[in-house]
């Protein structure tokens, strides 16, 4: 059965153009149209509905180049009242408007597996835990749509065991056929008929777990592991580094001048 964009929008209750544009920009429509099964399309619709609800509830308030998201929540009237009181006072005295009761900021840090997004939450400490959790839940789809948090699916026990086996229980650089044989011997209840099916399952689980293809390559590929190794620190002082650089530049200039002299004008004797 062929699926169309109209089917997707109908599943979402025919949202407005603002919501449609947001979902199209983030690839949800394309993901739905390219879904290989009804289950995949159903999961895409589920994610899209969460984003739609979040947009309709909060709208879009992206700041600082898209690294900050502000929200409010009406599940606790105190939250709204405190914010409105602060805004009224700011208007009365000509001050800047108070910040939203709930703010998310996204930055990037490096961990053992590479660069990862880190989300921080700033909220008004006078409101309830219930209101904070409600705001986080309703904002989660928007953060996922913008890549701050992952749209992930649970990995089954077999996939978890496969990633552990490839990355932690076999030697770096082991061939995929040898991995398949060792896996089948250790897991006769979940044998793979060939190395391609094992590698395909592993790659899908690897991407689901880390968010990128080859995200765990340093654990099974010798070349990628070497590239990921921290480089030795340069123990020289800044003065020694500068002096060495100047010396190298001077040596290059001498060599260049010697070549010009040997070659004559325009390289002719």
N, C-alpha and C positions, 0 to 999 in steps of 0.2 A: 504493500500500500504506500503510495507516494504522499509525503507530508508537504505542506505548504506554509508560508508565513501566516496566512490567514488562520490555519489550524493552531499555530503557536499563540497568536494574539487571542483567539477564542478561548484557549485553555486558560489564559490569564484574565479573562473577563473583559477583553478589548480595552486595555488601558489607554490613557491619553498619550498625545504625541511626545510629551516630555519624558514619560517613562519608556516609551518605545525607543526613542532616540538613545537613551542611556543604556538600555539593554542591548541594542544593536551595536553601539560603540564597544561594549565589553564582550562581544562575541557570543551572547546567549542565543540569539536567533540562528546564527550560523551553526552553533553547536547542536541545536535542536534539529535543524534541517539535515545535518550530517550524521545524526545519531544512527548507530548500526542496529539498534533494537528498540522495542517499545519501552523496555526498562530504562535504557539510557535516556530516551526522550523524556520519560516520566521524572527522572532525577533532575534533568535540566529545567523542566517546568517547575519543580519544587524549589530549586534555587532561585529561579526567576520570580516566583511568587513572593519569596522572602524579600528580594530586592524591591519589588513593586510596593509591598506593604511598607517597607522602610522609607522609600521615597515619598509615598503619600502621607506618611506620618510626620516626617521630619523635613522633607524637601532637601535641597542640596545647599550646603554652606561650606564650601571648600576654601581654605585660606592658605597663605604662605606657599603658593605654588603647588597646592594640592597635598600638603603634608599635615594639615590640621582639619579636623572635622568637629563641628559643634552640634550639640543636640539638646533638646529639652524633653521632658517626659511629663505627661499629665496624669499618671497613675497616682501621684501624690500631690494634692493641691498646694501643699506648703512650698514645694519647689517652685511652682509657677508664681505664687504670691511673693516669695522672697525676691525672685528675679524682677517682677514688675515693680516692687518697692524700690529696688536698686536703680532701675531704669528711670523711675519718676524723679528720684533725687538727683540723678545725673542730669536730667533735663532741666531741673530747677536751678542747678548751680552752673550749668554749662560744662559739665565734665564729660569724660568719655563714658560711653555706655558700659555697663558691667559685663563681664564675660558670661557666656552661656553656662548653665549649671553643670553641664557635662561636656568635657572636651577630650578628644582623642588626638594624639600626635604620633606620627610614624617617622622613624628614622631607620638607619641601617647600621648594623654592627657585624663584626667578623667573629665567627665561632669556629669550632674544629672542622666544620664541613664547608666553610666559605661564608659569603655575605648573606645575612638574613635580615628581614624586616623586624623591627622591634617597636611594639605599640605601647605607648604610655597613656594612662588614664588620669585625668585631673577632674575632680568633682567637688562640688560645694559640700563641705563636711557637716552641714546642718540638716541634710535631708536623709531619708531612710535608706537602709540597705535594699529594701524592696524596690525603691525607685531607681537606685543605681543599677541593680541587676536587670530591671526592666529596660532601662536605657541601653545597656550593653547588648542585651538580646536583640532589641529592635535595630540596633546599629550594625550588628554583625554582618548581615547580608551586604550592606553598603561597603563595609571594610573589605569583605571578600571580593566584591566586584572590582574594587580598586587595587587589589593585590596586596593589601596590608596583612590579611590573614588568608589562610588557605581554604579553598573549596575541596575538602578531602572526603574520601569514602573510607570506611574501615577496611583494613586488610585482613583477609582470612588467615587462619592458623597456618595453612600451607604456604601462603605467600610470605608470611613472617618468618617461617622456618627456612624458606628458600633464601631470603635475603641474609639471614644469619649464617646459613651454610656457606654461601658464596663469599661473603665478606669476612667472616670470623672463623670459619672452620676448615677452609682450604688455603693452600699456600698461594701467595701473590704470584700471578702469572700462570697459574694452572690453566691448561687448555679447556675449552668448553666441553669437549667430548669426555675428557677425563673427569671433569666435574659431574657430567651427567651419569657416568658409570658409578662414581662414588656416591652420588645422591641416590640412585636406584638401589644401591646396596644397603644404604642406611635407611631408606624409606621405601621398602618394597610395596607398600600400600598406595604410594603416589608416584609411580614410575613415569619417566618421560621416554617416549619412543625414539627421540632424536635430540641432538644438541640445540637445534633451532627452536624447538618448542620450549625447552628449558630456558634458553636465553631470552626468548620473547616474554615469558612469564616473569622472569627476573627483571627485565628492563621496565615492564609496566609497574611492577611493585616498587622498584627503585624510584621511578618518577613520581609515583603516588606518595611515597614516603618523604622525598626531599624536595619535590616541586620542580625538578629539572632532570633531563636525560643525562646519564653519566654522573649523577650527583654523588655517587659512592665509588667512582672509578679508582680513587686512591687506595681502596681496599682490595681491589682485584686485578688492577692493571699496573704492571711494574713501571712503565713509562710515565703514566699519569701520577703515580705515587711519588716518583722522583721529582716531577714538576711541582707537586704540592708541598714538598719538604721545605721547611723554613731555611732560608739562606743564612750562612754564617754572618754574624754582625761584624762590621768594619770597626776594629778597635782603635783605629788612628784618631788623633784629635782633629778638630776642624782645621787648625793651622797646617797640620801635616797633609791633610787631604787637598787643601788649596795649593800648597807648595808642590805636591805631586802632580796636580792638574796643570799648573803653570809650567812645570818642567816638561811634561808631555807635550804641551802646546808648543813650547819653544823647540823641542826636538823635531816636531812635525814641520815647523816653519823652516828649520835648517835643512831638513831633507828635501823639502819642496824647492827651496832656493838652489840647492845643489843640483837638483834635476833640471831646473831652468838653465843654470849655467852650462851644464853638460850638453843640453840640447840646443843651446843658442837661441837666437830670436825666432819666435814662433815655431820653435822645434826644428829649425834648419841650421846646419853647421855654418 
